[in-house]
Amino acid sequence: MPEILKVIILGIIEGLTEFLPISSTGHLIVATALLHFSGTLGGTFEIFIQLGAVVAVMVYFFGEFVQQLRSIRRDPQVRRLWMALVIAFLPAGVIGVLFGETIKAALFNPVVVAITLILGGIVFIVEERAHIAERASTHREGDITPKQALVVGLAQTIALIPGISRSGASIVGGMFVGLDRTLATKFSFFLAVLTLGPATLYDLLKNLDHIQSNDMLNLGVGALVSGIVAWFSIRWLLRYVATNSFTAFGYYRIIAGLLILVLAAAGTFTA
């Protein structure tokens, strides 16, 4: 299979899975292994193409972001929202800088992904059966408290382990502290801009000396494809969570994790 076709496939996977609570990084690790894709630059490709998803969020919510920018000086609700986002970003930002390379070297493999997919799936099913979402006390963005934001941020740090899902961890964390399902999902989208944007650029700058001209083509195409697909994924998920629970994602994660373990036991993954 031509390498550029592999890049397009991986971009589609990233766009579909970045904002669904099923772990885009986990899916990319497994997909790159199955496709024998060699242009990962030690994980930089998987991280960089997340930039497309970040741009998709900014495009999808462009009007809202512009309105917030214009009113932030006079609207305390907007200021509280972005203060909450900054607080939620800090834990993962700090831990990612300090331990990101260690995590990539030790945990970016299909077996780890399989285990964390299964564990995360169980959490989703238990959370929905406990009716946590029905006990929501916060329904507006500007009402998110610093304490709630910090819990979401701490939950997001767990997603540095591949297979956990950044969106899944932050959504569950938000619902746990009283955000309703739709608000927790939207807050997770906004948080992606602060979390994934800097992480992507930081990783790219660290590996800039190792990137060849063909790598730049792969990174650009992968990010573009993921951005286009992610825009539709955001639109679909916002509609879905308005009337549905996350139980289906929990079962999907468990089935996917078990399948990956079977493939690993059969020797499908060579690295």
C-alpha positions in Angstrom: 0.0 0.0 0.0 1.4 3.5 -0.9 2.5 5.4 2.1 0.4 8.4 1.3 -2.7 6.2 1.3 -1.7 5.0 4.8 -1.4 8.6 5.9 -4.9 9.3 4.6 -6.3 6.3 6.4 -4.6 7.4 9.7 -5.9 10.9 9.2 -9.5 9.6 8.9 -9.0 7.5 12.0 -7.7 10.5 14.0 -10.6 12.7 12.8 -13.2 10.1 13.7 -11.8 9.2 17.1 -10.3 12.4 18.5 -13.5 13.6 20.1 -15.3 10.3 20.6 -14.4 8.8 24.0 -12.6 5.8 22.5 -9.0 7.2 22.3 -7.6 8.5 19.0 -4.0 7.9 20.1 -4.8 4.3 21.0 -6.5 3.7 17.6 -3.6 5.3 15.8 -1.0 3.2 17.6 -2.9 0.0 16.6 -3.5 1.2 13.1 0.1 2.2 12.4 1.2 -1.3 13.6 -1.4 -3.0 11.4 -0.5 -0.8 8.4 3.3 -1.2 9.0 3.5 2.6 8.8 7.1 3.7 9.3 6.7 7.4 9.1 5.7 8.0 12.8 8.9 9.8 13.9 8.7 8.1 17.3 5.1 9.0 17.8 5.3 12.6 16.4 3.0 11.8 13.4 0.2 10.5 15.7 0.5 13.6 17.9 0.9 16.2 15.1 -2.1 15.2 13.1 -4.2 16.1 16.2 -3.6 19.7 15.1 -6.2 19.1 12.4 -8.8 18.2 15.1 -7.8 21.4 17.0 -8.4 23.5 13.9 -11.8 21.7 13.4 -12.9 22.8 16.9 -11.8 26.4 16.2 -13.7 26.4 12.9 -16.8 24.7 14.3 -17.1 27.1 17.2 -15.6 30.1 15.4 -18.6 32.4 15.8 -18.8 31.5 19.5 -15.1 32.1 20.0 -15.2 35.5 18.3 -18.2 36.5 20.4 -16.4 35.5 23.6 -13.3 37.4 22.6 -15.3 40.5 22.1 -17.2 40.2 25.4 -14.5 38.8 27.7 -13.7 42.2 29.3 -17.2 42.9 30.2 -18.8 39.5 30.7 -17.8 37.6 33.9 -19.4 34.4 32.6 -16.9 34.3 29.7 -14.0 35.1 32.0 -15.0 32.3 34.4 -15.2 29.8 31.5 -11.7 30.6 30.2 -10.3 30.6 33.7 -11.8 27.2 34.2 -10.2 26.0 30.9 -6.8 27.3 31.9 -7.1 25.5 35.3 -8.1 22.3 33.6 -5.2 22.5 31.1 -2.4 23.0 33.6 -2.2 19.4 35.1 -1.8 17.7 31.8 0.4 20.5 30.4 2.9 20.2 33.3 2.9 16.4 33.5 3.1 16.1 29.7 6.2 18.3 29.5 7.9 16.4 32.4 7.0 12.8 31.5 5.7 12.9 27.9 8.8 11.2 26.4 8.9 8.5 29.1 5.2 7.7 28.6 5.7 7.5 24.8 8.7 5.2 25.1 7.1 2.9 27.7 3.4 2.8 26.9 2.8 3.5 23.2 2.1 -0.1 22.2 -1.0 -2.1 21.3 -1.2 -4.2 24.4 -1.3 -1.2 26.7 -4.0 0.3 24.4 -6.1 -2.8 24.6 -6.0 -2.9 28.4 -6.8 0.7 28.9 -9.6 0.5 26.3 -11.2 -2.3 28.3 -10.8 -0.5 31.6 -12.2 2.8 30.2 -15.1 0.9 28.8 -16.0 -0.5 32.1 -15.8 2.9 33.7 -18.2 4.3 31.1 -20.7 1.5 31.7 -20.5 1.8 35.5 -20.8 5.6 35.3 -23.9 5.4 33.2 -25.5 2.8 35.4 -24.8 4.9 38.4 -26.8 7.7 36.7 -24.1 10.3 37.4 -25.3 12.4 34.5 -28.8 12.7 36.0 -27.4 14.3 39.1 -25.8 17.2 37.1 -25.9 20.6 38.9 -24.0 22.7 36.3 -25.6 23.5 33.0 -24.0 26.7 31.8 -20.3 27.2 30.7 -19.8 30.3 32.9 -20.9 28.4 36.0 -18.0 25.9 36.0 -16.1 26.4 39.2 -12.3 26.3 39.6 -12.7 23.1 41.7 -14.7 21.4 39.0 -12.2 22.5 36.4 -9.3 21.1 38.4 -11.0 17.7 38.7 -11.5 17.7 34.9 -7.8 18.6 34.4 -6.7 15.9 36.8 -8.9 13.4 34.9 -7.4 14.5 31.6 -3.8 13.7 32.9 -4.8 10.0 33.0 -5.3 10.2 29.2 -1.6 10.7 28.7 -1.7 6.9 28.9 -2.7 5.7 25.4 -6.1 4.1 25.1 -7.6 6.1 28.0 -9.0 8.8 25.7 -8.5 12.5 26.5 -12.1 13.4 25.6 -13.4 10.4 27.5 -11.4 11.2 30.6 -12.3 14.9 30.6 -16.0 14.2 29.9 -16.3 11.6 32.7 -14.4 13.9 35.0 -16.8 16.7 34.2 -19.9 14.6 34.7 -18.5 13.3 38.0 -18.2 16.8 39.4 -21.7 17.8 38.3 -21.5 19.0 34.7 -24.3 17.8 32.5 -23.4 15.5 29.7 -23.7 18.1 26.9 -21.7 20.7 28.9 -19.0 18.2 29.8 -18.6 17.3 26.1 -18.5 20.9 24.9 -16.0 21.8 27.7 -13.8 18.9 26.5 -13.9 20.3 23.0 -12.8 23.7 24.2 -10.1 22.1 26.4 -8.7 20.3 23.4 -7.7 23.7 21.9 -5.5 24.5 24.9 -4.2 20.9 25.4 -3.6 19.5 22.0 -2.5 22.7 20.3 0.6 23.4 22.5 1.4 19.7 22.8 1.4 19.3 19.1 3.7 22.3 18.4 6.0 21.3 21.4 6.5 17.8 20.0 7.1 19.1 16.5 9.7 21.6 17.6 11.5 18.9 19.6 11.7 16.6 16.6 12.2 19.3 13.9 15.8 18.3 13.2 14.8 14.7 12.4 11.9 15.6 10.0 12.6 15.2 6.3 10.7 16.8 3.4 8.6 13.7 2.8 7.7 13.7 6.5 6.3 17.2 6.2 4.1 16.1 3.4 2.8 13.2 5.5 2.2 15.4 8.5 0.4 18.0 6.4 -1.9 15.6 4.6 -2.6 13.7 7.8 -3.5 16.9 9.7 -5.7 18.1 6.8 -7.7 14.9 6.5 -8.1 14.6 10.3 -9.4 18.2 10.5 -12.1 17.7 7.8 -13.3 14.4 9.4 -13.1 15.8 12.9 -15.5 18.7 12.0 -18.2 16.2 11.1 -17.4 14.1 14.2 -17.9 17.1 16.5 -21.2 17.9 14.8 -22.4 14.3 15.2 -21.3 13.9 18.8 -23.0 17.1 20.1 -26.2 15.8 18.6 -25.7 12.3 20.0 -25.0 13.3 23.6 -28.1 15.5 23.7 -30.3 12.3 23.7 -28.1 9.3 24.4 -25.7 7.9 27.0 -22.1 6.8 26.6 -22.9 3.2 27.3 -22.5 2.2 23.6 -18.9 3.6 23.6 -18.2 1.6 26.7 -19.1 -1.7 25.0 -17.2 -0.6 21.9 -14.1 0.0 23.9 -14.3 -3.4 25.6 -14.9 -5.3 22.3 -12.1 -3.4 20.6 -9.7 -4.0 23.5 -10.4 -7.7 23.5 -9.9 -7.9 19.7 -6.5 -6.1 20.0 -5.5 -8.6 22.7 -6.4 -11.5 20.4 -4.4 -10.0 17.6 -1.4 -9.4 19.9 -1.6 -13.0 21.1 -1.7 -14.2 17.5 1.6 -12.3 16.8 -0.1 -9.8 14.5 1.9 -6.9 15.9 5.7 -7.2 15.3 6.6 -4.2 17.5 
